[in-house]
Amino acid sequence: MLKKILLIALLFLLSCQTKKNKDEERNILFLALKSYIEGINGDNYAKLYSANNLLFTNTSNTAFLTLAETASGNSNKKLVMIHGWNSADRDDATSPSDSLLKSRILTQLWKDQLGTDFFTLAIAKGYSIYFFTYLTSNSIEKNSSRLKLALDKAFSGEKNTVTIYSHSMGGLITKSAINSGDSSYISKVLAVGTPFHGSPWASSSFQATSSLLGELASFLTNTDGGKGLAWDNYDGSLSSSSNSFLINLAAQKSKDSLITAFYSSIDKSGTGYNGSESSLLVACSALGDRYSPSDCIVPAKSARYENQTLAKTVDLGRFGHTEINLRQTTARLLILAELP
């Protein structure tokens, strides 16, 4: 109710201002309103859904997704799926309906994975499946807080029942979330292609040296979330780059023993590439010697969290960044083998 009152008040004040009196005040009010609306959108995108097992035989039926906070509890092990960065996300996105978020999960974020054997095999292991969605253009810090709130609402009081599968940016919001307060319900985190040290492609200094690819990367990462993926320069390889968030996150080590990190190892020449998206190899080449091998987006030393101690690191082979996200059978089976 308070949010509605504030919104109505801001709209009323904006309507009362005229060009004759106080253009500056109108601008201030407009920016306040814009910031307020963007906050609503980010909060409204951050939802945790429980999936009925029937979803995986009818992968387009949104009726099989239910908000986790209203779903009936169960004693099964839980597998929470957390997607990575979506380059189409922007902070001025329309505030989503429940049906839009469900459609986003099924037709955008997990469309290529739902028809694989990953979920049926996980269910056979005794898991209930959940999906967390969030607006990736918002900062990683904001989204990690939203994830923690959603997990606490759904699983608080449980012990070691929840495994998290996270791809790319999803691994960063997961690591940040589980280090905030009690996370005793977490059993394991499977972090796939996560840029723990960031990616050069999100750093303006690297973008400036990479011609058209750099210009494209600059456009795509021009959000708080995208900028949060910048290389942290832990190894001194990109002196003009920094990322205070990732530096601070690296110092939070208490839950690192829960994390198994998966990475890809394509060298800059693309030798032995086993995937089906060879056009991506130009990005591997552009990363050069300093960041080879990689998945063409995230260097292997970033995805395996070099200089940090995790539970385990697993080389998924020579596949691209999106391919290791359950799209390739070889990678998928290696990930399934780590599912407790």
ZIFENJO-V135078 format. One record per run of one state. SS is the DSSP state (A for helix, B for strand, O for the rest). FROM is the first residue (numbers start at 1). LEN is the number of residues. Records with the same first field share a line. If there is no record, write none. Layout:
BEGIN
SS = FROM-LEN / FROM-LEN
END
This chain:
BEGIN
O = 1-1 / 17-6 / 46-1 / 52-1 / 58-4 / 68-9 / 83-15 / 110-1 / 115-3 / 125-2 / 134-6 / 156-6 / 168-1 / 179-7 / 193-6 / 203-1 / 208-3 / 221-3 / 228-2 / 231-13 / 251-5 / 264-2 / 267-11 / 288-1 / 292-2 / 295-4 / 304-8 / 316-13 / 338-3
A = 2-15 / 23-23 / 53-5 / 62-3 / 98-12 / 111-4 / 118-7 / 140-16 / 169-10 / 200-3 / 204-4 / 211-10 / 224-4 / 244-7 / 256-3 / 278-10 / 289-3 / 300-4 / 329-9
B = 47-5 / 65-3 / 77-6 / 127-7 / 162-6 / 186-7 / 199-1 / 230-1 / 259-5 / 266-1 / 294-1 / 299-1 / 312-4
END
